[in-house]
Amino acid sequence: MKRNTSYLKNMTFAHRGIHDNTIIPENSKEAFQKAIEENCAIELDIQYLKDNTIVVFHDDNLKRMTGKDAQIQNETYQDIKKLHLLNTTSKIPTFEEVLKQVNGKVLLNIEIKKTERYQELLEQLFPLLDAYHGKFIVQSFDFRILRYLKKKRSNYIRGLLVKEQDKLSMHFVNFFLTRSNYLKVDFISHSRKGLTSKGIQKRRKKKFVFVWTIKEQDIFKYKDLADGFIFEK
């Protein structure tokens, strides 16, 4: 049965919530609250900790956002729960906390970060999303994650993240996209660079293409090139 994705057309997502990384840090409960107040869909990132906790955080290393030089996937929640985001009182939230906070008020676009323990992560994630009373979509750079989602949760709206790099990388992306039954994604989330390529624009005839990450005031520049917009203020 074909899933309805029409509501994604011209959707705007606040990249890691609405933040300034001064008063309001990215991927914080405060950034998500600001997005909710502005009735804006939220893009966020999830990471899998050593103790199987799912948290909302972008970087592989904690240093930029917390000052602690450590790979986040090697930490437990006990290790990080007292860390502060930048020079604020905000802390790294668990994904479960964020789901309770958002509670269906706005659409969630969930980026699942790469991990060798992706099957464990997804099996922990499924009960949380299955019980969630709100709209969400999921995206990832990792083909393995998207393949596992297709097998286990084909009802989820799924997207492939693409960053134009070297020709070999793009060859693999195109290979998996043309083999539509392998990943069977509903949308492509593409970086600004390379968005004008004939291949990407041709794919818009069959599936939505989002662009990341652009400034809010530049959204109008991409109206003819993308179907959804992941932006920062």
Backbone hydrogen bonds in HBPLUS format (Angstrom, degrees):
<---DONOR---> <-ACCEPTOR-->    atom                        ^
c    i                          cat <-CA-CA->   ^        H-A-AA   ^      H-
h    n   atom  resd res      DA  || num        DHA   H-A  angle D-A-AA Bond
n    s   type  num  typ     dist DA aas  dist angle  dist       angle   num
A0008-LEU N   A0005-THR O   2.98 MM   3  5.69 164.4  2.01 121.8 127.0     1
A0009-LYS N   A0006-SER O   3.16 MM   3  5.74 164.5  2.19 116.4 120.9     2
A0011-MET N   A0008-LEU O   3.04 MM   3  5.19 156.7  2.10 132.7 127.2     3
A0010-ASN N   A0227-ASP O   2.54 MM 217  5.15 145.1  1.66 154.6 161.0     4
A0229-PHE N   A0011-MET O   2.88 MM 218  6.34 160.8  1.92 160.1 166.4     5
A0013-PHE N   A0229-PHE O   2.76 MM 216  6.13 161.4  1.79 158.8 162.7     6
A0231-PHE N   A0013-PHE O   2.87 MM 218  6.16 158.7  1.92 169.5 175.7     7
A0014-ALA N   A0041-ALA O   2.79 MM  27  6.17 167.9  1.81 151.5 149.8     8
A0017-GLY N   A0014-ALA O   3.10 MM   3  4.87 156.2  2.16 122.3 115.1     9
A0043-GLU N   A0014-ALA O   3.01 MM  29  5.77 170.1  2.02 142.6 139.7    10
A0015-HIS N   A0231-PHE O   2.79 MM 216  5.42 173.8  1.79 162.7 161.3    11
A0016-ARG N   A0043-GLU O   2.76 MM  27  5.27 130.0  2.01 126.5 142.5    12
A0027-ASN N   A0016-ARG O   2.87 MM  11  4.68 165.9  1.89 131.7 135.0    13
A0018-ILE N   A0031-ALA O   3.11 MM  13  4.79 151.7  2.19 127.4 119.1    14
A0020-ASP N   A0024-ILE O   2.97 MM   4  5.53 155.7  2.03 145.4 152.7    15
A0021-ASN N   A0024-ILE O   2.85 MM   3  5.39 147.2  1.96 149.4 140.2    16
A0031-ALA N   A0028-SER O   3.10 MM   3  5.13 118.3  2.50  95.6 110.1    17
A0032-PHE N   A0028-SER O   3.05 MM   4  6.40 152.6  2.13 149.5 157.2    18
A0033-GLN N   A0029-LYS O   2.89 MM   4  6.05 149.2  1.99 140.8 149.5    19
A0034-LYS N   A0030-GLU O   3.02 MM   4  6.23 153.8  2.09 144.1 150.4    20
A0035-ALA N   A0031-ALA O   3.19 MM   4  6.44 151.9  2.28 137.8 144.6    21
A0036-ILE N   A0032-PHE O   2.92 MM   4  6.20 155.4  1.98 147.4 154.2    22
A0037-GLU N   A0033-GLN O   2.91 MM   4  6.17 160.5  1.95 150.2 155.2    23
A0038-GLU N   A0034-LYS O   3.13 MM   4  6.37 137.9  2.31 137.7 148.5    24
A0038-GLU N   A0035-ALA O   3.14 MM   3  5.07 126.1  2.44  92.5 106.5    25
A0040-CYS N   A0035-ALA O   2.90 MM   5  5.10 171.3  1.91 146.3 148.7    26
A0039-ASN N   A0036-ILE O   2.92 MM   3  4.82 158.3  1.97 104.7 110.2    27
A0042-ILE N   A0107-LEU O   2.92 MM  65  6.33 161.3  1.95 167.8 169.4    28
A0109-ASN N   A0042-ILE O   2.69 MM  67  5.98 153.7  1.76 164.4 167.5    29
A0044-LEU N   A0109-ASN O   2.97 MM  65  6.37 155.5  2.03 163.8 166.3    30
A0111-GLU N   A0044-LEU O   2.78 MM  67  6.03 174.3  1.78 162.4 163.4    31
A0057-PHE N   A0045-ASP O   3.08 MM  12  5.53 129.7  2.35 120.6 132.8    32
A0046-ILE N   A0111-GLU O   2.92 MM  65  6.28 150.5  2.01 172.6 176.5    33
A0113-LYS N   A0046-ILE O   3.24 MM  67  6.04 164.5  2.26 158.1 162.7    34
A0047-GLN N   A0055-VAL O   2.87 MM   8  5.42 158.3  1.91 151.5 158.6    35
A0055-VAL N   A0047-GLN O   2.99 MM   8  5.42 159.7  2.03 151.5 157.3    36
A0049-LEU N   A0053-THR O   2.86 MM   4  5.22 178.5  1.86 161.8 162.0    37
A0052-ASN N   A0049-LEU O   3.04 MM   3  5.24 156.1  2.10 116.6 116.6    38
A0050-LYS N   A0075-GLU O   2.80 MM  25  5.44 154.2  1.87 156.0 156.5    39
A0095-PHE N   A0054-ILE O   2.88 MM  41  5.65 170.7  1.89 136.6 136.4    40
A0056-VAL N   A0093-PRO O   2.94 MM  37  5.76 166.6  1.96 166.3 165.3    41
A0072-ILE N   A0060-ASP O   2.79 MM  12  5.77 160.4  1.83 154.8 161.7    42
A0062-LEU N   A0070-ALA O   2.90 MM   8  5.65 161.9  1.93 159.8 163.7    43
A0066-THR N   A0062-LEU O   2.86 MM   4  5.69 147.6  1.97 162.2 172.5    44
A0067-GLY N   A0063-LYS O   2.76 MM   4  4.23 146.9  1.87 119.7 127.3    45
A0086-LEU N   A0065-MET O   2.55 MM  21  5.19 163.0  1.57 156.5 159.4    46
A0074-ASN N   A0071-GLN O   3.02 MM   3  5.57 159.7  2.06 116.8 123.4    47
A0075-GLU N   A0072-ILE O   3.06 MM   3  5.28 165.1  2.08 112.0 116.3    48
A0079-ASP N   A0076-THR O   3.05 MM   3  5.10 124.8  2.36  94.8 109.0    49
A0080-ILE N   A0076-THR O   3.33 MM   4  6.71 140.3  2.50 142.9 152.4    50
A0080-ILE N   A0077-TYR O   3.17 MM   3  5.27 128.5  2.45  96.8 109.5    51
A0081-LYS N   A0077-TYR O   2.86 MM   4  5.61 140.1  2.02 156.6 163.4    52
A0083-LEU N   A0080-ILE O   2.99 MM   3  5.32 159.3  2.03 114.5 121.3    53
A0085-LEU N   A0090-SER O   2.79 MM   5  5.46 160.4  1.83 144.9 149.6    54
A0088-THR N   A0085-LEU O   3.27 MM   3  5.90 139.6  2.44 127.3 138.0    55
A0098-VAL N   A0094-THR O   3.21 MM   4  6.57 154.6  2.28 146.0 152.4    56
A0099-LEU N   A0095-PHE O   2.95 MM   4  6.25 157.5  2.00 152.6 158.5    57
A0100-LYS N   A0096-GLU O   3.11 MM   4  6.36 158.7  2.15 147.2 152.4    58
A0101-GLN N   A0097-GLU O   2.96 MM   4  6.21 147.9  2.07 142.3 151.7    59
A0102-VAL N   A0098-VAL O   2.87 MM   4  6.08 172.0  1.87 161.7 161.5    60
A0103-ASN N   A0099-LEU O   2.86 MM   4  5.69 159.2  1.90 146.8 153.1    61
A0105-LYS N   A0102-VAL O   2.89 MM   3  5.58 166.1  1.91 128.6 133.4    62
A0108-LEU N   A0135-LYS O   3.25 MM  27  6.56 156.1  2.31 133.0 139.4    63
A0137-ILE N   A0108-LEU O   2.80 MM  29  6.25 147.6  1.90 158.1 169.1    64
A0110-ILE N   A0137-ILE O   2.89 MM  27  6.18 171.8  1.89 153.0 152.1    65
A0139-GLN N   A0110-ILE O   2.87 MM  29  6.08 154.7  1.93 150.1 147.7    66
A0112-ILE N   A0139-GLN O   2.91 MM  27  6.29 159.2  1.95 168.2 173.0    67
A0121-LEU N   A0117-ARG O   2.95 MM   4  6.23 166.5  1.97 158.7 163.2    68
A0122-LEU N   A0118-TYR O   2.91 MM   4  6.05 168.2  1.92 149.6 152.4    69
A0123-GLU N   A0119-GLN O   2.99 MM   4  6.14 156.1  2.05 145.6 152.1    70
A0124-GLN N   A0120-GLU O   3.02 MM   4  6.28 142.0  2.17 146.4 156.6    71
A0124-GLN N   A0121-LEU O   3.08 MM   3  5.18 127.0  2.38  97.8 111.8    72
A0125-LEU N   A0121-LEU O   2.86 MM   4  6.10 141.8  2.01 144.8 157.0    73
A0126-PHE N   A0122-LEU O   2.87 MM   4  5.99 157.5  1.92 155.7 158.5    74
A0128-LEU N   A0125-LEU O   3.02 MM   3  5.41 119.6  2.39 110.3 125.4    75
A0129-LEU N   A0125-LEU O   3.08 MM   4  6.36 162.0  2.11 161.1 166.8    76
A0130-ASP N   A0126-PHE O   2.77 MM   4  5.83 161.1  1.81 160.8 166.9    77
A0131-ALA N   A0127-PRO O   3.17 MM   4  6.10 143.4  2.31 135.2 142.5    78
A0132-TYR N   A0129-LEU O   3.16 MM   3  4.93 151.2  2.25  96.2 104.9    79
A0138-VAL N   A0157-ILE O   2.96 MM  19  6.33 167.2  1.97 164.5 168.1    80
A0159-GLY N   A0138-VAL O   2.87 MM  21  6.27 133.0  2.10 142.6 156.2    81
A0140-SER N   A0159-GLY O   3.17 MM  19  6.68 145.3  2.30 151.8 158.5    82
A0161-LEU N   A0140-SER O   2.94 MM  21  5.36 173.2  1.94 124.5 125.9    83
A0146-LEU N   A0142-ASP O   3.24 MM   4  6.61 164.3  2.27 154.1 157.7    84
A0147-ARG N   A0143-PHE O   2.86 MM   4  6.02 154.3  1.93 150.1 157.8    85
A0148-TYR N   A0144-ARG O   2.96 MM   4  6.13 157.5  2.01 145.9 151.5    86
A0149-LEU N   A0145-ILE O   2.92 MM   4  6.16 156.3  1.97 148.8 155.7    87
A0150-LYS N   A0146-LEU O   2.96 MM   4  6.14 154.6  2.02 143.2 149.8    88
A0151-LYS N   A0147-ARG O   3.12 MM   4  6.43 151.9  2.20 144.0 150.8    89
A0152-LYS N   A0148-TYR O   2.88 MM   4  6.04 162.8  1.91 153.6 158.4    90
A0153-ARG N   A0149-LEU O   2.67 MM   4  5.05 155.6  1.73 139.1 147.3    91
A0156-TYR N   A0153-ARG O   3.09 MM   3  5.76 165.7  2.11 119.4 123.5    92
A0186-ASP N   A0158-ARG O   2.67 MM  28  5.42 155.6  1.73 150.8 158.6    93
A0187-PHE N   A0158-ARG O   3.29 MM  29  6.66 141.5  2.45 142.4 146.9    94
A0160-LEU N   A0187-PHE O   3.09 MM  27  6.63 147.3  2.20 152.0 152.8    95
A0189-SER N   A0160-LEU O   2.86 MM  29  5.99 170.5  1.87 144.9 147.4    96
A0162-VAL N   A0189-SER O   2.78 MM  27  6.01 158.7  1.83 157.4 156.2    97
A0191-SER N   A0162-VAL O   2.99 MM  29  6.40 137.5  2.18 153.6 166.6    98
A0170-MET N   A0166-ASP O   3.19 MM   4  6.52 164.8  2.21 155.4 159.3    99
A0171-HIS N   A0167-LYS O   2.89 MM   4  6.04 139.1  2.06 139.5 151.2   100
A0172-PHE N   A0168-LEU O   3.18 MM   4  6.56 152.9  2.25 149.9 154.6   101
A0173-VAL N   A0169-SER O   3.10 MM   4  6.46 158.8  2.14 148.5 154.6   102
A0174-ASN N   A0170-MET O   2.90 MM   4  6.06 169.1  1.91 150.7 153.4   103
A0175-PHE N   A0171-HIS O   2.90 MM   4  6.05 149.2  1.99 142.3 151.7   104
A0176-PHE N   A0172-PHE O   3.01 MM   4  6.27 163.8  2.04 153.9 155.8   105
A0177-LEU N   A0173-VAL O   2.99 MM   4  6.19 151.6  2.07 148.9 157.6   106
A0178-THR N   A0174-ASN O   2.91 MM   4  6.00 154.8  1.98 147.2 153.1   107
A0179-ARG N   A0175-PHE O   3.12 MM   4  6.33 143.3  2.26 140.1 149.9   108
A0182-TYR N   A0179-ARG O   2.85 MM   3  5.59 158.3  1.89 125.6 132.8   109
A0184-LYS N   A0180-SER O   2.89 MM   4  4.99 118.1  2.28 129.1 146.1   110
A0188-ILE N   A0208-PHE O   2.92 MM  20  6.36 155.5  1.98 151.8 159.2   111
A0210-PHE N   A0188-ILE O   2.71 MM  22  6.13 161.1  1.74 158.9 165.3   112
A0190-HIS N   A0210-PHE O   2.81 MM  20  5.97 163.9  1.84 150.8 146.0   113
A0212-TRP N   A0190-HIS O   2.88 MM  22  6.08 146.6  1.99 146.4 151.4   114
A0192-ARG N   A0212-TRP O   3.06 MM  20  6.08 118.2  2.46 160.1 166.7   115
A0195-LEU N   A0192-ARG O   3.20 MM   3  5.50 163.5  2.23 126.8 127.3   116
A0197-SER N   A0194-GLY O   3.10 MM   3  5.50 166.4  2.12 114.9 118.8   117
A0201-GLN N   A0197-SER O   3.08 MM   4  6.33 172.1  2.09 157.9 160.4   118
A0202-LYS N   A0198-LYS O   2.85 MM   4  5.89 145.6  1.97 143.3 152.6   119
A0203-ARG N   A0199-GLY O   3.16 MM   4  6.40 145.6  2.28 139.8 148.1   120
A0203-ARG N   A0200-ILE O   3.11 MM   3  5.19 121.9  2.47  95.9 110.2   121
A0204-ARG N   A0201-GLN O   3.28 MM   3  5.29 140.9  2.44  95.0 105.5   122
A0205-LYS N   A0202-LYS O   3.21 MM   3  5.92 164.3  2.23 115.9 120.5   123
A0206-LYS N   A0203-ARG O   2.94 MM   3  5.55 157.4  1.99 117.4 124.2   124
A0207-LYS N   A0203-ARG O   2.98 MM   4  6.21 154.7  2.05 156.3 164.4   125
A0227-ASP N   A0209-VAL O   2.66 MM  18  5.39 174.1  1.66 165.2 167.0   126
A0211-VAL N   A0228-GLY O   3.04 MM  17  6.42 147.6  2.15 140.2 145.8   127
A0230-ILE N   A0211-VAL O   2.94 MM  19  6.10 166.9  1.96 176.9 173.1   128
A0214-ILE N   A0230-ILE O   3.07 MM  16  6.48 157.2  2.13 149.7 154.1   129
A0232-GLU N   A0214-ILE O   2.87 MM  18  6.30 141.1  2.02 150.8 160.9   130
A0218-ASP N   A0215-LYS O   2.83 MM   3  5.29 154.2  1.90 115.0 123.8   131
A0216-GLU N   A0232-GLU O   2.86 MM  16  5.72 146.8  1.97 158.3 156.2   132
A0219-ILE N   A0216-GLU O   3.28 MM   3  5.59 171.7  2.28 113.5 115.7   133
A0221-LYS N   A0218-ASP O   2.86 MM   3  5.39 142.1  2.01 115.3 126.2   134
A0222-TYR N   A0219-ILE O   2.94 MM   3  5.50 153.5  2.01 116.7 124.6   135
A0223-LYS N   A0220-PHE O   3.47 MM   3  5.26 168.8  2.48 100.3 103.4   136
A0225-LEU N   A0222-TYR O   2.93 MM   3  5.07 157.0  1.98 109.8 117.4   137
A0226-ALA N   A0222-TYR O   3.00 MM   4  5.93 137.6  2.18 167.7 170.6   138
